[in-house]
C-alpha cells in the first residue's frame, strides 16, 4: 500500500498549500516521483501486449465463448493506461499555471481515454471468467469512474476550480486502482505462499479487486476532508475573524436617536481561479 498512500499524500500536498522550504519541496517531489513512476510502469506493463496485438501475450484469462473478449480487454487497456499515464502531470501546479493550454488538452485526452476505457470495461467485465464477485466490483468501479469524471468536467465548466480538483482526486483514485490492484495481488500472493496456503488464487484476486476499489475510495475521502476541506475552512474562519466591523465614534450626547458611524469591513478572500480555466 506504500504507492497508494504516496499518491494521496502527494495529492493532499498539492491541494492544500504552496510548497515552502527545501525539505517540503523534496518531500513533494519524492511523492510525485513515486506516484508517476508506479503509474508509468503499470501503464506500460498493461498496454504493451495489446499495442503489438499479440494474443499469446495476453495476461487476462479469456472467455472462449466470446470471440470479442480479447478486443474488449485491448480497447480497455490502451486508453485506460494512457489516462493512468497522464494523471500525475495534471496535479503539478506549475504545469497548470504556466501551461494552461497543455493542461486543458491533456485533460481532454484524459477524459476521452476514460470514456473509451469505461465502455470497453463494461464488456470485458461481462465476459470475465473470474467470477461474479469480480464482475460486480468492476461494474461499480466503472460506474464511479464515469460519474466522478462527469462531475469533474461539469464543475470546471462552471468555473468551480476547487470542486473540480476534489472530483479529480476521486476520479484519479479510481484510475489508480490499476496500480493498487497489482500491489494488493502481489502482496496477497506473497502472504498466501508464506502464511495462508489454504487460500486459492481466486480468493486473493477477488479480495484485491474489491480492495483496489474500496480502500482507494476511503483514503481519497480521508485526504479530501483532512487535507483539502479542513484547511480551506480554517483559512476562511481566520480571514473571517479579521473582517470584523471597525466601530466609528459613538453618538454624541444630546442627539437623541443618533446612530454611531461605522467603519469599513475587510473584504473576504478572492475567488479561486486558475489561469486558462474556462467557466
C-alpha contacts under 8 A as a table, 3 or more apart, distances in Angstrom:
res1	aa1	res2	aa2	distance
1	X	4	X	5.17
1	X	5	X	6.10
1	X	180	X	7.25
1	X	183	X	6.81
1	X	184	X	7.34
2	X	5	X	5.25
2	X	6	X	6.05
3	X	6	X	4.93
3	X	7	X	6.22
3	X	34	X	6.74
3	X	35	X	6.47
3	X	38	X	7.20
3	X	180	X	7.83
4	X	7	X	5.18
4	X	8	X	6.76
4	X	35	X	8.00
4	X	176	X	7.85
4	X	179	X	7.86
4	X	180	X	6.29
4	X	216	X	7.51
5	X	8	X	5.38
5	X	9	X	6.14
5	X	219	X	7.83
6	X	9	X	4.96
6	X	10	X	5.98
6	X	31	X	5.63
6	X	32	X	7.94
6	X	34	X	7.09
6	X	35	X	6.56
7	X	10	X	5.17
7	X	11	X	6.27
7	X	31	X	6.99
7	X	32	X	7.44
7	X	34	X	7.91
7	X	35	X	5.43
8	X	11	X	4.99
8	X	12	X	5.94
8	X	219	X	7.21
8	X	220	X	6.49
8	X	223	X	6.59
9	X	12	X	5.08
9	X	13	X	6.18
9	X	31	X	7.22
9	X	223	X	7.63
10	X	13	X	5.19
10	X	14	X	6.20
10	X	28	X	6.31
10	X	31	X	5.45
10	X	32	X	5.98
10	X	35	X	7.82
11	X	14	X	4.95
11	X	15	X	6.14
11	X	91	X	7.01
11	X	169	X	7.15
12	X	15	X	5.24
12	X	16	X	6.20
12	X	223	X	6.06
12	X	224	X	7.23
12	X	227	X	5.31
12	X	228	X	6.80
13	X	16	X	5.72
13	X	17	X	6.67
13	X	19	X	7.78
13	X	28	X	6.89
13	X	227	X	7.51
14	X	17	X	6.63
14	X	18	X	7.37
14	X	91	X	6.79
14	X	92	X	7.28
14	X	93	X	7.20
15	X	165	X	7.79
15	X	227	X	7.37
15	X	228	X	6.13
16	X	227	X	5.99
16	X	228	X	5.45
16	X	231	X	6.78
16	X	232	X	7.52
19	X	24	X	6.07
19	X	25	X	5.59
19	X	28	X	7.56
20	X	24	X	6.18
20	X	25	X	6.62
21	X	24	X	5.53
21	X	25	X	6.28
22	X	25	X	5.07
22	X	26	X	6.07
23	X	26	X	5.17
23	X	27	X	6.28
24	X	27	X	5.06
24	X	28	X	6.10
25	X	28	X	5.00
25	X	29	X	6.21
26	X	29	X	5.27
26	X	30	X	6.01
27	X	30	X	5.04
27	X	31	X	6.20
28	X	31	X	5.34
28	X	32	X	6.20
29	X	32	X	4.87
29	X	33	X	5.94
30	X	33	X	5.19
30	X	34	X	6.25
31	X	34	X	5.14
31	X	35	X	6.12
32	X	35	X	4.99
32	X	36	X	5.94
32	X	88	X	7.33
33	X	36	X	5.10
33	X	37	X	5.77
34	X	37	X	5.24
34	X	38	X	6.14
35	X	38	X	5.44
35	X	39	X	6.15
35	X	88	X	6.95
36	X	39	X	5.05
36	X	40	X	5.93
36	X	85	X	7.53
36	X	88	X	5.73
37	X	40	X	5.18
37	X	41	X	5.95
38	X	41	X	5.10
38	X	42	X	6.15
38	X	179	X	7.06
39	X	42	X	5.40
39	X	43	X	5.93
39	X	84	X	5.88
39	X	85	X	5.85
39	X	88	X	7.89
39	X	176	X	7.37
39	X	179	X	6.71
40	X	43	X	5.01
40	X	44	X	6.10
40	X	84	X	7.36
40	X	85	X	5.42
41	X	44	X	5.40
41	X	45	X	6.09
42	X	45	X	4.90
42	X	46	X	5.85
42	X	81	X	7.69
42	X	178	X	7.47
42	X	179	X	6.25
43	X	46	X	5.24
43	X	47	X	6.07
43	X	81	X	4.42
43	X	82	X	6.87
43	X	84	X	6.29
43	X	85	X	6.21
44	X	47	X	5.38
44	X	48	X	5.62
44	X	81	X	7.19
45	X	48	X	5.78
45	X	49	X	7.75
46	X	49	X	7.10
46	X	77	X	6.27
46	X	78	X	7.65
46	X	81	X	6.72
47	X	50	X	5.55
47	X	51	X	6.17
47	X	74	X	7.74
47	X	77	X	5.54
47	X	78	X	5.03
47	X	81	X	6.15
48	X	51	X	5.18
48	X	52	X	6.74
49	X	52	X	5.72
49	X	53	X	6.45
49	X	54	X	6.13
49	X	55	X	7.82
49	X	57	X	5.75
49	X	58	X	6.32
50	X	53	X	4.77
50	X	54	X	6.48
50	X	55	X	7.72
50	X	58	X	7.42
50	X	74	X	5.44
50	X	77	X	7.53
50	X	78	X	7.18
51	X	78	X	7.38
54	X	57	X	5.59
54	X	58	X	7.10
55	X	58	X	5.32
55	X	70	X	7.66
58	X	61	X	7.85
61	X	128	X	7.81
61	X	129	X	6.93
61	X	130	X	7.93
62	X	69	X	6.43
62	X	70	X	6.64
62	X	128	X	7.22
62	X	129	X	7.08
63	X	66	X	5.77
63	X	67	X	7.72
63	X	69	X	6.40
63	X	127	X	6.19
63	X	128	X	6.52
63	X	129	X	6.08
64	X	67	X	6.59
66	X	69	X	5.60
66	X	127	X	7.11
67	X	70	X	6.99
68	X	71	X	5.11
68	X	72	X	6.25
69	X	72	X	5.21
69	X	73	X	6.34
69	X	123	X	7.54
69	X	124	X	6.11
69	X	127	X	6.24
70	X	73	X	5.15
70	X	74	X	6.20
71	X	74	X	5.09
71	X	75	X	6.08
72	X	75	X	5.17
72	X	76	X	6.07
72	X	120	X	5.12
72	X	121	X	7.00
72	X	123	X	6.13
72	X	124	X	5.35
73	X	76	X	5.07
73	X	77	X	5.96
73	X	120	X	6.87
73	X	121	X	7.12
73	X	124	X	5.64
74	X	77	X	5.07
74	X	78	X	6.22
75	X	78	X	5.84
75	X	79	X	6.91
75	X	116	X	7.46
75	X	117	X	6.57
75	X	120	X	5.91
76	X	79	X	6.19
76	X	80	X	5.99
76	X	116	X	6.96
76	X	117	X	4.22
76	X	118	X	6.91
76	X	119	X	7.67
76	X	120	X	4.90
76	X	121	X	5.57
76	X	124	X	7.83
77	X	80	X	5.30
77	X	81	X	5.86
77	X	117	X	6.92
78	X	81	X	5.25
78	X	82	X	6.39
78	X	117	X	7.69
79	X	82	X	4.92
79	X	83	X	6.30
79	X	113	X	4.59
79	X	114	X	6.76
79	X	116	X	6.66
79	X	117	X	5.59
80	X	83	X	5.09
80	X	84	X	6.21
80	X	113	X	6.00
80	X	114	X	5.99
80	X	116	X	7.97
80	X	117	X	5.21
80	X	175	X	7.60
81	X	84	X	4.95
81	X	85	X	6.12
82	X	85	X	4.99
82	X	86	X	6.21
82	X	110	X	7.32
82	X	113	X	6.80
83	X	86	X	5.13
83	X	87	X	6.03
83	X	109	X	7.75
83	X	110	X	4.94
83	X	111	X	7.78
83	X	113	X	5.89
83	X	114	X	6.54
83	X	175	X	7.37
84	X	87	X	5.48
84	X	88	X	7.80
84	X	172	X	7.81
84	X	175	X	6.06
84	X	176	X	6.62
85	X	88	X	7.00
86	X	89	X	5.84
86	X	90	X	6.80
86	X	106	X	7.01
86	X	110	X	6.64
87	X	90	X	5.35
87	X	91	X	7.17
87	X	110	X	7.51
87	X	172	X	6.63
88	X	91	X	5.65
88	X	92	X	7.22
89	X	92	X	5.42
89	X	95	X	7.57
90	X	93	X	7.99
90	X	95	X	7.57
90	X	96	X	7.20
90	X	103	X	6.50
90	X	106	X	7.80
90	X	107	X	7.31
91	X	96	X	7.84
92	X	95	X	5.62
92	X	96	X	6.63
93	X	96	X	5.17
93	X	97	X	6.18
94	X	97	X	5.05
94	X	98	X	5.63
94	X	99	X	7.61
95	X	98	X	5.40
95	X	99	X	5.16
95	X	100	X	6.93
95	X	102	X	7.82
95	X	103	X	6.76
96	X	99	X	5.59
96	X	100	X	4.96
96	X	102	X	7.90
96	X	103	X	5.56
96	X	274	X	7.50
96	X	275	X	7.79
97	X	100	X	5.76
97	X	274	X	6.62
97	X	275	X	6.00
99	X	102	X	5.42
99	X	103	X	6.33
100	X	103	X	4.89
100	X	104	X	6.16
100	X	275	X	6.41
100	X	276	X	5.14
100	X	277	X	7.35
101	X	104	X	5.10
101	X	105	X	6.17
101	X	276	X	6.75
102	X	105	X	5.15
102	X	106	X	5.99
103	X	106	X	5.35
103	X	107	X	5.98
104	X	107	X	4.94
104	X	108	X	6.18
104	X	277	X	7.92
105	X	108	X	5.07
105	X	109	X	6.32
106	X	109	X	5.01
106	X	110	X	6.02
107	X	110	X	4.88
107	X	111	X	6.13
108	X	111	X	5.03
108	X	112	X	6.26
109	X	112	X	5.23
109	X	113	X	6.01
110	X	113	X	5.12
110	X	114	X	6.30
111	X	114	X	5.27
111	X	115	X	6.35
111	X	149	X	7.08
112	X	115	X	5.12
112	X	116	X	6.23
113	X	116	X	5.28
113	X	117	X	5.93
114	X	117	X	4.91
114	X	118	X	5.78
114	X	145	X	7.76
114	X	146	X	7.45
115	X	118	X	5.18
115	X	119	X	6.31
115	X	146	X	6.98
116	X	119	X	5.36
116	X	120	X	6.34
117	X	120	X	5.26
117	X	121	X	5.92
118	X	121	X	4.84
118	X	122	X	6.38
118	X	142	X	5.74
118	X	145	X	7.57
118	X	146	X	7.13
119	X	122	X	5.46
119	X	123	X	7.00
120	X	123	X	5.32
120	X	124	X	6.16
121	X	124	X	4.90
121	X	125	X	5.90
121	X	138	X	7.73
121	X	142	X	7.05
122	X	125	X	5.25
122	X	126	X	6.19
122	X	138	X	7.86
122	X	139	X	6.59
122	X	142	X	7.25
123	X	126	X	5.06
123	X	127	X	6.30
124	X	127	X	5.29
124	X	128	X	5.98
125	X	128	X	4.94
125	X	134	X	7.95
125	X	135	X	5.25
125	X	138	X	6.39
125	X	139	X	7.05
126	X	135	X	6.69
128	X	131	X	6.98
128	X	135	X	6.92
130	X	134	X	6.32
130	X	135	X	7.55
130	X	202	X	7.37
131	X	134	X	5.68
131	X	135	X	6.43
132	X	135	X	4.98
132	X	136	X	6.23
133	X	136	X	5.31
133	X	137	X	6.36
133	X	206	X	6.72
134	X	137	X	5.06
134	X	138	X	6.18
134	X	206	X	5.74
134	X	209	X	6.43
134	X	210	X	7.51
135	X	138	X	5.22
135	X	139	X	6.11
136	X	139	X	5.02
136	X	140	X	6.20
137	X	140	X	5.30
137	X	141	X	6.10
137	X	209	X	6.65
137	X	210	X	5.87
137	X	213	X	7.38
138	X	141	X	4.91
138	X	142	X	6.00
138	X	209	X	7.75
139	X	142	X	5.19
139	X	143	X	6.20
140	X	143	X	5.15
140	X	144	X	6.11
141	X	144	X	5.22
141	X	145	X	5.93
141	X	174	X	6.93
141	X	213	X	6.41
142	X	145	X	4.88
142	X	146	X	6.28
143	X	146	X	5.34
143	X	147	X	6.16
144	X	147	X	5.00
144	X	148	X	5.99
144	X	171	X	7.91
144	X	174	X	7.76
145	X	148	X	5.56
145	X	149	X	6.25
145	X	171	X	5.89
145	X	174	X	6.11
145	X	175	X	7.43
146	X	149	X	5.10
146	X	150	X	6.17
147	X	150	X	5.09
147	X	151	X	6.30
148	X	151	X	5.06
148	X	152	X	6.09
148	X	167	X	5.84
148	X	168	X	7.25
148	X	170	X	6.55
148	X	171	X	5.26
149	X	152	X	5.06
149	X	153	X	6.15
149	X	167	X	7.30
149	X	168	X	7.19
149	X	171	X	6.03
150	X	153	X	5.13
150	X	154	X	6.17
151	X	154	X	5.22
151	X	155	X	6.03
151	X	164	X	7.45
151	X	167	X	6.41
152	X	155	X	5.42
152	X	156	X	6.38
152	X	163	X	7.47
152	X	164	X	4.75
152	X	165	X	7.29
152	X	166	X	7.92
152	X	167	X	5.02
152	X	168	X	5.83
153	X	156	X	5.49
153	X	157	X	6.27
153	X	164	X	7.20
154	X	157	X	5.07
154	X	158	X	6.35
155	X	158	X	5.13
155	X	159	X	6.33
155	X	160	X	5.13
155	X	161	X	6.97
155	X	163	X	6.29
155	X	164	X	5.21
156	X	159	X	4.82
156	X	160	X	5.39
156	X	161	X	5.69
156	X	163	X	7.85
156	X	164	X	5.42
156	X	277	X	7.23
156	X	278	X	7.02
156	X	279	X	6.34
157	X	160	X	7.53
157	X	278	X	6.12
157	X	279	X	4.47
158	X	278	X	7.67
158	X	279	X	4.41
159	X	273	X	7.78
159	X	277	X	6.97
159	X	278	X	6.13
159	X	279	X	4.01
160	X	163	X	5.55
160	X	164	X	6.11
160	X	279	X	7.72
161	X	164	X	4.91
161	X	165	X	6.28
161	X	272	X	6.80
161	X	273	X	6.43
161	X	274	X	7.24
161	X	277	X	7.92
162	X	165	X	5.23
162	X	166	X	6.40
162	X	272	X	7.20
163	X	166	X	4.99
163	X	167	X	6.23
164	X	167	X	5.25
164	X	168	X	6.13
165	X	168	X	4.92
165	X	169	X	6.23
166	X	169	X	5.20
166	X	170	X	6.57
166	X	224	X	6.78
167	X	170	X	5.04
167	X	171	X	6.07
168	X	171	X	4.84
168	X	172	X	5.90
169	X	172	X	5.36
169	X	173	X	6.01
169	X	220	X	6.84
169	X	224	X	7.95
170	X	173	X	5.11
170	X	174	X	6.65
170	X	217	X	7.03
170	X	220	X	6.14
170	X	221	X	7.64
171	X	174	X	5.30
171	X	175	X	6.42
172	X	175	X	4.65
172	X	176	X	5.82
173	X	176	X	5.02
173	X	177	X	6.48
173	X	216	X	5.84
173	X	217	X	6.73
173	X	220	X	6.58
174	X	177	X	5.10
174	X	178	X	7.94
174	X	213	X	6.79
174	X	216	X	6.91
174	X	217	X	7.36
175	X	178	X	6.31
176	X	179	X	5.37
176	X	180	X	6.45
177	X	180	X	4.74
177	X	181	X	5.72
177	X	212	X	5.01
177	X	213	X	6.37
177	X	216	X	6.94
178	X	181	X	5.43
178	X	182	X	6.79
178	X	212	X	7.64
179	X	182	X	5.50
179	X	183	X	6.40
180	X	183	X	4.99
180	X	184	X	6.04
180	X	212	X	5.27
180	X	216	X	7.93
181	X	184	X	5.27
181	X	185	X	5.98
181	X	208	X	5.57
181	X	209	X	5.89
181	X	211	X	7.39
181	X	212	X	5.02
182	X	185	X	4.91
182	X	186	X	6.01
182	X	208	X	7.79
183	X	186	X	5.33
183	X	187	X	6.06
184	X	187	X	5.06
184	X	188	X	5.82
184	X	208	X	5.25
184	X	211	X	7.49
184	X	212	X	7.45
185	X	188	X	5.04
185	X	189	X	6.08
185	X	204	X	6.47
185	X	205	X	6.09
185	X	208	X	5.49
186	X	189	X	5.21
186	X	190	X	6.21
187	X	190	X	5.17
187	X	191	X	6.26
188	X	191	X	5.09
188	X	192	X	5.95
188	X	204	X	5.81
188	X	208	X	7.64
189	X	192	X	4.85
189	X	193	X	6.15
189	X	201	X	7.40
189	X	204	X	6.75
190	X	193	X	5.28
190	X	194	X	6.33
191	X	194	X	5.16
191	X	195	X	5.44
191	X	196	X	6.31
192	X	195	X	5.51
192	X	196	X	4.25
192	X	197	X	5.19
192	X	198	X	7.63
192	X	199	X	6.29
193	X	196	X	6.31
193	X	197	X	5.55
194	X	197	X	7.05
196	X	199	X	5.84
197	X	200	X	7.69
199	X	203	X	6.10
199	X	204	X	7.14
200	X	203	X	5.20
200	X	204	X	6.62
201	X	204	X	5.22
201	X	205	X	6.06
202	X	205	X	4.98
202	X	206	X	5.96
203	X	206	X	5.37
203	X	207	X	6.27
204	X	207	X	5.23
204	X	208	X	6.06
205	X	208	X	5.01
205	X	209	X	6.11
206	X	209	X	5.17
206	X	210	X	6.45
207	X	210	X	5.37
207	X	211	X	6.03
208	X	211	X	4.97
208	X	212	X	6.01
209	X	212	X	5.35
209	X	213	X	6.74
210	X	213	X	5.24
210	X	214	X	6.02
211	X	214	X	5.16
211	X	215	X	5.27
211	X	216	X	7.46
212	X	215	X	5.93
212	X	216	X	5.90
213	X	216	X	5.53
213	X	217	X	6.25
214	X	217	X	5.26
214	X	218	X	6.21
215	X	218	X	5.15
215	X	219	X	6.09
216	X	219	X	5.33
216	X	220	X	6.01
217	X	220	X	5.10
217	X	221	X	6.24
218	X	221	X	5.25
218	X	222	X	6.21
219	X	222	X	4.99
219	X	223	X	6.24
220	X	223	X	5.30
220	X	224	X	6.15
221	X	224	X	5.00
221	X	225	X	6.17
222	X	225	X	5.32
222	X	226	X	5.94
223	X	226	X	5.06
223	X	227	X	5.19
223	X	228	X	6.97
224	X	227	X	5.62
224	X	228	X	4.98
224	X	229	X	6.21
225	X	228	X	5.74
225	X	229	X	4.91
225	X	230	X	6.00
226	X	229	X	6.43
226	X	230	X	5.59
226	X	231	X	7.40
227	X	230	X	6.44
227	X	231	X	6.28
228	X	231	X	5.76
228	X	232	X	6.09
229	X	232	X	5.13
229	X	233	X	6.03
230	X	233	X	5.09
230	X	234	X	6.08
231	X	234	X	4.98
231	X	235	X	6.20
232	X	235	X	5.20
232	X	236	X	6.34
233	X	236	X	5.09
233	X	237	X	6.21
234	X	237	X	5.12
234	X	238	X	6.14
235	X	238	X	5.06
235	X	239	X	6.17
236	X	239	X	5.20
236	X	240	X	5.86
236	X	269	X	7.64
237	X	240	X	4.86
237	X	241	X	6.14
238	X	241	X	5.29
238	X	242	X	6.74
239	X	242	X	5.23
239	X	243	X	6.48
239	X	268	X	6.65
239	X	269	X	7.31
240	X	243	X	5.12
240	X	244	X	7.37
240	X	268	X	6.82
241	X	244	X	6.21
242	X	266	X	6.95
243	X	265	X	5.66
243	X	266	X	4.44
243	X	267	X	6.58
243	X	268	X	7.05
244	X	265	X	6.19
244	X	266	X	7.04
245	X	262	X	7.30
245	X	263	X	6.30
245	X	264	X	6.33
245	X	265	X	5.10
245	X	266	X	7.74
246	X	262	X	6.59
246	X	263	X	4.77
246	X	264	X	6.26
246	X	265	X	6.79
247	X	261	X	7.16
247	X	262	X	5.21
247	X	263	X	5.54
248	X	260	X	6.45
248	X	261	X	4.82
248	X	262	X	4.65
248	X	263	X	5.42
249	X	260	X	6.15
249	X	261	X	6.03
249	X	262	X	7.79
250	X	259	X	7.76
250	X	260	X	4.91
250	X	261	X	7.07
251	X	255	X	7.22
251	X	258	X	5.81
251	X	259	X	5.87
251	X	260	X	4.87
251	X	261	X	7.69
252	X	255	X	5.98
252	X	258	X	7.63
253	X	256	X	7.49
255	X	258	X	5.56
273	X	277	X	7.38
274	X	277	X	5.57
